[in-house]
């Protein structure tokens, strides 16, 4: 009996037919053909699966607004340093630190007794001067007809007239002294110059203070100012064509601003630009822009940082592409373009600004081209792919 060795289907192992079982040539040929056909079918399936399927997006054109962002520092709209006008000892603090105070509200009190005494003395000097003026006036009124009748010497009347003028000057001087004393007494109550948030007191009860002493600060924070610098190049780019039109040199001055806070949230109130500084800072090469934001509830405080965002221009017919299609490699950017023959070509591009989830492509692409947005890991230059259009959000609903 002859033993027939055959390959098992789907494996590389040899299998012998059981001893004692006869095998005809027809059966052996049929088994061999079955194995051959099965191997060919598996090869064809492998070839079909090797063509990867990728998701592609079409390069579109659209007019898109271009935005600029700069780091901003917040400050009070008005920052008032509270200093006393007179020297003396602090005897009272009449405000709560960190609270909202009103213009004219008393913040500190200085011991008024020395100023009350000065005022009383000034009033006494005024009364004495007025009495002297009254005597001089009576002397002139009495001696004028006597001098005309030559009953007294004319020189005596002249002296009395000059004494009257001196008494009048003394009265005016005494009145000024009284007014100054009243002012000094009033200034012993140190008041706020603006409505705003009062800071921490820099002095304590019993401290001797004077005009050079800073007692506290009050900042008006509604609205609040935002300062941000733009470069000289940005200034020139924004001012071209605007200076001759009679408008403000910076083209985006009339546009509203967004404020992005340090936690990444966007402040709900829109701001406006107030002015640009008069000069470019020679040390930094920047010009400072001043903006203002409404601040209801005094949420924003001086010293905070953020980023201001403003529309600077409108880019016509910009090429847009999903950001997921752009790869950053070795300091450059490239995309995978699918041609009409379904083959991939890797192309270097120059991206510009971002618009939502899209990227503006300045160089390297043409409108209508298809670019891979998903499946980039399985392709390279020359790869044959099966493109599948990207499914936009909400499509098919």
Protein Blocks (a to p, Z undefined) as FASTA:
>chain_A
ZZdddddehiabdcdddehiacdfklmmmmmmmmmmmmmmmmmmmmmmmpccdddddddd
dddddddddddddddfbdcddddfbdcddfbdcbdehiacdehiafbdcdfklmmmmmmm
mmmmmmmmmmmmmmmmmmmmmmmmmmmnopacfklmmmmmmmmmmmmmmmmmmmmmmmmm
mmmmmmmpccdfbdcdddddfbdehiacdfkbcfbdcddfbdcdddddddfklmmmmmgo
klmnopafblklmpccddddfkopacfbdcddfbdcfbdcfklopacdddddddehilac
ghiacdddddfbdcehiacddfklpcceehiacdddddfkopacdddddddddehjbccd
fbhpaehiacdfbhklmgcehiacdddddddehihZZ
